[in-house]
Amino acid sequence: MLRTTRNTVAAAMLVILAACAAGNSNPFAGTWDTMATTPLGDQSSVWTILDDGTGIMSSDQGEQPVDGIVVDGNNVSFDLDVDAGGQFLTLRFSGVVEGDSLIGAFASDFGDFNVTGTRQ
């Protein structure tokens, strides 16, 4: 009886620990104030990233949905298709999250655009 109780308590503790660890699996999730350095000047935006690998980028130009976000440790990447005045471009973002800071770049056919961000 004591052995069964002890095993049940141990199993419950493992389940609780696993649930806590799983809840913190995406260091990129949250809301970010970002700044991209582009040939047209600095462009600010707010990125709202969800745990499920989707999000929204909001700027003066409107909102852009983001999906397919890949998080590997503190590394993050995704592709973004944008309409640049009737010409569609694919931007490939890759960056690193360190606590509440983000450093990365969008790669494009016109060169890389550096991006920095701070979690709100």
SULDAQUI-V209664 format. One record per helix or strand of 2 or more residues. SS is the DSSP state (alpha for helix, beta for strand). FROM is the first residue (numbers start at 0). TO is the last residue. If there is no record, write none. Layout:
ss = [SS:SS]
from = [FROM:FROM]
to = [TO:TO]
//
This chain:
ss = [alpha:beta:beta:beta:beta:beta:beta:beta:beta:beta]
from = [1:29:40:54:61:69:74:86:100:110]
to = [21:37:48:58:65:71:83:97:107:118]
//
